[in-house]
């Protein structure tokens, strides 16, 4: 599974750095390093959607407050 976090200006202002750090921590805590490839990208062209996170080519809108919940729903549940 590939998880890409937008680090462009609009997403940065909305907390993309925090989202990326939280996702990296959750991947490590759940021992998923061999199953989840983390990446960063610059603007995905979906600035209005908040912190844009692409999981295997599907775009999601994360925020610092929803990162753990969306990790469980969109990443963890699909790998366990």
N, C-alpha and C positions, 0 to 999 in steps of 0.2 A: 504494500500500500504506500502511495506517495502522498504526502501532505505538504502543500505549498502555502506559505503565508505571505501576503502582499506586504511589502515594506515601503511602499510609495508614500508620498506626502500626506494624502488624505487619510490613509489607513494608519500611518504613523501617529498622526494627531489623535486618532481614535483609540490608540493603545496597542498597535500591532506588535510592538516590542514585548509588551507584557504577555500578549497571547502566545507569541512564539516561545518565550521562556517557560510559560506554563505548560504548553504542549510538550516541550522537550523534557520537562520534569516528569510529567505524567507518563510519557513513553518509557522513561528510565525506571520510574517506580513500578510500572507494570511489566517490566522486563520484555519490552516489545522492540528493542533496538534492532533485532534481526528481521522484524516484520514491517516496520514503519520507517520509511525514508523521509526525513525532514528536509525541506528546502525553503529558500526565500526567493522572492521575485519582486521586481518593481512593478509599477502600476498595471493592473489587470484590466483597466478600463471600466470598472464597476464601482467607482468612488462613492456613489450615493449609498451603496449597500453596507458601508461600515468596514470593519476589518475583514477583508476578503480572504477566505481560506478555501483552497481547492483540495478536495480529497478524491484521488483517482478521477480527475477530469470533471467532477461535480462541484459547482461553486456554492459555498455556504457563507453566511454572514455571522461572524463571531464578534464578541465584545469581551473585554476583560471579565465582566460579570458572568458571561455564559460559557466561558471556555471549558470549565470542568464538566458541566452538564452536557455540552455538545461533544466533548471527547468521549464520554461514556456512551452516548447515543450513536454517534456517527463513526467512531473508531473502535473503541473497546468492544462494543457489542458485535461488531462484524468480524473481529479477530478471535474472540474466545469461543 
